[in-house]
Amino acid sequence: KLVFMGCGSKEFPDGVNNAAAALKEAGYNAVSYVSEGTAHEFHTWRRCLYEVSQLLFK
């Protein structure tokens, strides 16, 4: 099982990274990804989809 959280660097990356760290400490398989130079937009979603697909289909 995997918890994946992603956002653009122009959004709230500290919140995403902190949430993933807290979930890891609680025993969850949590991963965060920050898309450099993007906000809440298509490029962010596309990059996040690529990153999570690499984890799901190892």
Secondary structure, 3 states (H helix, E strand, C coil): CCEEEEEECCCCHHHHHHHHHHHHHCCCCEEEEEECCCCCCHHHHHHHHHHHHHHHCC
